[in-house]
Amino acid sequence: MAFLKPALAGAAATASGNGLARFAYVPLFPAMVTAGWVDGGQAGTLGAAALLGYLIGTLAGRPVALRLGVPGLLDLGMGLVVVALAACAWNGGFWWFLGWRTLAGVAGGFLMAMAGPATQASVAPWRRGAAGASSSPGSAAASPPGRWPCPGCCRWACRPPGWGWPGWSRCSGRWRMRTGRAWC
C-alpha cells in the first residue's frame, strides 16, 4: 500500500487543479450575479480568464518545474489555489476577481501538468496502474468535491458567494495538508 499516499496526493492535486481552480466558481456564479458582485457577461469573462490562466500554467509547468523542482512546483500550485480561492471571498470588484481567477487557472495548470507524472514517478512500476487510477483527471472531474477526503467542508459552496470561496479554499488546503509532500 506504499503507492496509496502518492496516489492520494496526486488525486488531491488533480482535484484542486482541475476541480477547484478551474471549475469551482461555476456553481458560485449565479450567487455572485444575484448578489451584484458581477453581471452575467463579467461572469463569463471570469470563466475565460480561468481558462487562459490554465493554458498559461500548463504550458509554463515544465519550465517552472525545471527551476523549482517538481515538488516545489506542486507546492506552489496547491498554495496558489488556496490563496486565489480565499481572495475571491472578498468582493473587490470585477478586476479583483479577474486577476485572482487567472491566477487560480495558472495554479490549476501547474498542478494538471505535473501531478500525474509526479505520481507515476513516485510509485513502483508494477503499481503505476493503481496509482494512476486515483490521480487521473477523469476521477477528479467526475467526482463531486464532497466525496474527496474532506468530509463536510464543501457544503459551504451552497451559501452566498462570500461563504463559497473560503469553503473551496479550505477544501484545497485540507487536501494538501492531509496528503503531505508524497511526490518527493
Salt bridges, closest charged atoms under 4 A:
ASP75 OD1 - ARG176 NH2 2.81
ASP75 OD2 - ARG181 NE 2.81
